[in-house]
Amino acid sequence: MKEIALHILDIAENALDAGSTRISFEVTEDIGRDLLIVQIQDNGRGMDRETLDKALDPFYTEKPGRRFGLGLPLFAQAAREAGGTITVESIPGKGTDVKATFKLSHPDRKPLGDVPATIELLRAFHPAIEFTLEHRRPHLQGGKE
């Protein structure tokens, strides 16, 4: 994927497939710490320990008729290529929390893309779902947009 916003869209679609009714997105561009942090939280069905252990494996998917599950693995790869990390936490029946960090100045970091437009697209196609976005830029006065 060419930009991080497309990864966000893909993870959101996974959350929708998992029955989420509420998905929150937090994007923090922290120049002082040289970090881009992207966090996606949902209230879907969550994953048990066995599924969570396989979540970053591109050859694992729970979707019928598919042999690959590339959403989280590609997001993880993008983070690692930009000097970052990814964590996935999940509780069955409660939801999933995905947090990726990227070194903001890393030459291999993909552009962020238009995250607000991505969220608006999700809202247009899924009007019954609650989507929230918080975009923080602590280096700017006030720190939020």
C-alpha positions as CSV (number, residue, x, y, z in Angstrom):
1,M,0.0,0.0,0.0
2,K,1.3,3.4,-0.9
3,E,0.2,5.3,2.1
4,I,-0.7,4.7,5.8
5,A,-4.3,5.8,5.3
6,L,-4.9,2.8,3.1
7,H,-3.6,0.5,5.9
8,I,-6.0,2.2,8.2
9,L,-8.9,1.6,5.8
10,D,-7.9,-2.1,5.6
11,I,-7.7,-2.6,9.4
12,A,-11.1,-0.8,9.7
13,E,-12.7,-3.2,7.2
14,N,-11.3,-6.1,9.3
15,A,-12.9,-4.5,12.4
16,L,-16.2,-4.2,10.6
17,D,-16.0,-7.9,9.5
18,A,-15.5,-8.7,13.2
19,G,-18.8,-7.0,14.1
20,S,-17.6,-3.7,15.4
21,T,-20.1,-0.9,16.0
22,R,-17.5,1.6,17.2
23,I,-14.0,2.1,15.7
24,S,-11.7,4.9,16.9
25,F,-8.6,6.1,15.2
26,E,-5.8,8.1,16.9
27,V,-2.9,9.5,14.8
28,T,-0.1,11.3,16.6
29,E,2.7,13.1,14.7
30,D,5.3,13.9,17.4
31,I,8.3,15.7,15.8
32,G,9.9,16.1,19.2
33,R,10.1,12.3,19.6
34,D,10.4,11.7,15.9
35,L,7.4,9.4,16.0
36,L,4.2,8.8,14.0
37,I,1.8,6.7,16.1
38,V,-1.3,5.2,14.6
39,Q,-3.8,3.4,16.9
40,I,-7.0,1.7,15.9
41,Q,-9.4,0.4,18.5
42,D,-12.6,-1.5,17.9
43,N,-15.4,-3.2,19.9
44,G,-15.7,-6.2,17.7
45,R,-15.7,-9.8,18.7
46,G,-11.9,-9.8,19.5
47,M,-9.5,-12.6,19.1
48,D,-8.6,-15.5,21.3
49,R,-4.9,-16.2,22.2
50,E,-4.4,-18.7,19.4
51,T,-5.8,-16.3,16.7
52,L,-3.9,-13.4,18.1
53,D,-0.7,-15.3,18.0
54,K,-1.3,-15.8,14.2
55,A,-2.6,-12.4,13.4
56,L,0.7,-11.1,11.9
57,D,1.2,-14.2,9.8
58,P,0.4,-13.4,6.2
59,F,-0.5,-17.1,5.5
60,Y,-3.3,-17.1,8.2
61,T,-6.8,-15.8,7.7
62,E,-10.2,-16.6,9.2
63,K,-12.0,-15.3,6.1
64,P,-13.7,-18.2,4.2
65,G,-12.3,-18.9,0.7
66,R,-9.2,-16.9,1.2
67,R,-5.7,-18.2,1.7
68,F,-4.0,-15.0,2.8
69,G,-4.6,-12.4,5.5
70,L,-2.4,-9.5,4.6
71,G,-3.9,-6.5,6.4
72,L,-2.1,-6.7,9.7
73,P,1.1,-8.3,8.3
74,L,1.5,-5.5,5.7
75,F,0.8,-2.8,8.3
76,A,3.5,-4.4,10.5
77,Q,5.9,-4.6,7.7
78,A,5.4,-0.9,6.9
79,A,6.0,0.0,10.5
80,R,9.2,-2.1,10.7
81,E,10.5,-0.8,7.5
82,A,10.3,2.7,9.0
83,G,12.1,1.8,12.2
84,G,8.9,1.2,14.1
85,T,6.9,-1.5,15.8
86,I,3.3,-2.9,15.9
87,T,1.4,-4.3,18.8
88,V,-2.0,-6.1,18.6
89,E,-4.0,-6.6,21.8
90,S,-7.4,-8.3,21.8
91,I,-9.9,-9.6,24.2
92,P,-12.6,-12.0,23.0
93,G,-16.0,-10.3,23.2
94,K,-14.5,-6.9,23.9
95,G,-12.5,-5.9,20.8
96,T,-9.0,-5.3,19.4
97,D,-6.4,-2.6,19.7
98,V,-3.8,-2.2,17.0
99,K,-0.9,0.3,17.6
100,A,1.8,1.0,15.1
101,T,4.7,3.3,15.5
102,F,6.9,4.7,12.7
103,K,10.1,6.8,12.9
104,L,8.7,10.0,11.5
105,S,11.9,11.0,9.7
106,H,12.7,7.6,8.3
107,P,13.3,7.7,4.6
108,D,11.2,4.5,4.1
109,R,8.2,5.7,6.0
110,K,5.2,5.8,3.7
111,P,3.3,9.1,3.5
112,L,0.4,9.4,6.0
113,G,-2.2,10.1,3.3
114,D,-5.6,11.7,3.8
115,V,-6.8,10.1,7.0
116,P,-9.9,12.4,7.4
117,A,-11.1,11.5,3.9
118,T,-10.5,7.8,4.6
119,I,-12.7,8.1,7.7
120,E,-15.3,10.0,5.8
121,L,-15.4,7.2,3.2
122,L,-15.9,4.7,5.9
123,R,-18.8,6.8,7.4
124,A,-20.4,7.0,4.0
125,F,-20.4,3.3,3.4
126,H,-21.2,2.3,7.0
127,P,-23.5,5.0,8.4
128,A,-24.6,2.9,11.4
129,I,-21.1,2.6,12.7
130,E,-19.5,5.1,15.1
131,F,-16.1,6.2,13.7
132,T,-14.0,8.7,15.7
133,L,-10.7,10.3,14.7
134,E,-8.3,12.2,16.8
135,H,-5.2,13.6,15.0
136,R,-2.6,15.0,17.4
137,R,0.4,17.2,16.5
138,P,2.0,18.0,19.8
139,H,4.5,20.3,18.2
140,L,1.8,22.7,17.0
141,Q,0.1,25.1,19.3
142,G,-2.8,23.4,20.9
143,G,-1.6,20.0,19.7
144,K,-4.8,18.8,18.0
145,E,-6.6,19.1,14.7
